[in-house]
Each structure stands twice: as C-alpha cells, then as structure tokens.
Amino acid sequence: MSKLDYDVVVNIGHKLKGNGKTFGFSDISEVGDLIEQAGISKNKSSLEEYINAFEIGIFDKLKTIEN
C-alpha cells in the first residue's frame, strides 16, 4: 500500500457497517465496524487483517449465491 488515507478507511468501514445492518448481513456489519475502528486508531496491521477477513467473507457469500 502506498500512503494510506485513514479518513477514507473510516468512511468505508462506516458505510459497510451501516449497509450490512440495513440489508441483514451482520457479519459484514461487524467487519465494517472493525475496519472503521482500525482506521480511527490508524492501526495498519489490524486494518490489513480485517480487509482480508472482509474479502474472504464476500467470496463465501458469492459462492452461496451462485449455488
């Protein structure tokens, strides 16, 4: 990653959190909250971990939709 814009990270995490709740995806909402909090605290290592968890979760959701 080049220079990380934590304000953007916080915004994206917050949107994921809210949209996850709105559409009934609590796991996405939880990861969104973690991403938001990692952005607020500027914790890059946790942020990378949570983004990876989000990516895995999305792929798992897509697999269930395809089947």
N, C-alpha and C positions, 0 to 999 in steps of 0.2 A: 504494500500500500504506500502511496505517496502521502503527502501531508493530509492528515485526517481532519475533516471538519466536524467536530463534535456536535455543533448545533444542528447540522443536518442529520446526524445519527440520532440525536434525541428526538427530533421531529419524526423521523421514520419509525423509530421504536414506539412513539406515542400513537402514531396512526395505526400501526399494526395492532397495538393493544386495543384501541377503540374498535377497529374494524373486526377484529377477532371476536370481541364481545357482541357486536351488533349482529354478526352472522352465525353465532353459535359455535365458534371454533376456540374453545377455551385454551387449548394448547398453544395456538398462535398468539392469543392474547397474552399468555404467560411469558412466552419468549419475547414478545414485543416489549413487555414491561422490563424484562431483564436487559434488553438492548438499550432501552431508554435510560435505565439506571446506570448501566456501564458508560453510556455517553455522558451523563451528568457528572459521573465521578472520573471521567477520562481514563478509564481502565481498559487499555487496548487489548491486553491478553484475554480478559473476560469477554470483551466485545467480539473478538475473533471466535471464541468458543461458542457464544450464543448465536452468532451468524451461521456457524456450521450446523448447530442444532436446528436452526430455522430451516436451512436448506434441506437437511435430511427429512425434517417433518413435512415440508412441502412435497418432496418427491414421494414420500409414503402416501400422502393424501392423493396425489395424482394417480398413483398405482391403484388405489381403491376405486377411484372414479372410472378408470379405464376398464376395470374388470367388472 
